[in-house]
């Protein structure tokens, strides 16, 4: 399966999950696996975030407190995101955080939504 097809399928699944979960559960993030070999690709699915719009930035991903280089990104119209990153970290256990900043169109106040998951990088 090509990376583009994989991201498309993941984004569709994320949208379905977001519709099923609804906004009451808040933002959630989950990598496609809880362990990945160093140098391997990770597909991260985020739900409960804002869809692409003029007031919200694209979600940002950190692994172990460091910004992850996103190599593929797709979203749907209900706030589901699929991000692909490469695991360049040293072997170990990490916290993966997806965050998104959105500005209130009336007041200009910025609100950040975050979700966390655990990830293990194998040697």
Secondary structure in CASP SS format (residue, H / E / C, confidence):
PFRMAT SS
TARGET T0000
AUTHOR 0000-0000-0000
METHOD secondary structure of the structure
MODEL  1
X C 1.00
X C 1.00
X H 1.00
X H 1.00
X H 1.00
X H 1.00
X H 1.00
X H 1.00
X H 1.00
X H 1.00
X H 1.00
X H 1.00
X H 1.00
X H 1.00
X H 1.00
X H 1.00
X H 1.00
X H 1.00
X H 1.00
X H 1.00
X H 1.00
X C 1.00
X H 1.00
X H 1.00
X H 1.00
X C 1.00
X C 1.00
X E 1.00
X E 1.00
X E 1.00
X E 1.00
X C 1.00
X C 1.00
X C 1.00
X E 1.00
X E 1.00
X E 1.00
X C 1.00
X C 1.00
X C 1.00
X E 1.00
X E 1.00
X E 1.00
X E 1.00
X E 1.00
X E 1.00
X E 1.00
X C 1.00
X C 1.00
X C 1.00
X C 1.00
X C 1.00
X E 1.00
X C 1.00
X C 1.00
X E 1.00
X C 1.00
X C 1.00
X C 1.00
X E 1.00
X E 1.00
X E 1.00
X E 1.00
X C 1.00
X C 1.00
X E 1.00
X E 1.00
X C 1.00
X C 1.00
X E 1.00
X E 1.00
X E 1.00
X E 1.00
X E 1.00
X E 1.00
X C 1.00
X C 1.00
X C 1.00
X C 1.00
X C 1.00
X E 1.00
X E 1.00
X E 1.00
X E 1.00
X E 1.00
X E 1.00
X C 1.00
X C 1.00
X C 1.00
X C 1.00
X C 1.00
X E 1.00
X E 1.00
X E 1.00
X E 1.00
X E 1.00
X E 1.00
X E 1.00
X E 1.00
X E 1.00
X E 1.00
X E 1.00
X E 1.00
X C 1.00
X C 1.00
X C 1.00
X C 1.00
X C 1.00
X C 1.00
X E 1.00
X E 1.00
X E 1.00
X E 1.00
X E 1.00
X E 1.00
X E 1.00
X E 1.00
X E 1.00
X E 1.00
X E 1.00
X E 1.00
X E 1.00
X C 1.00
END
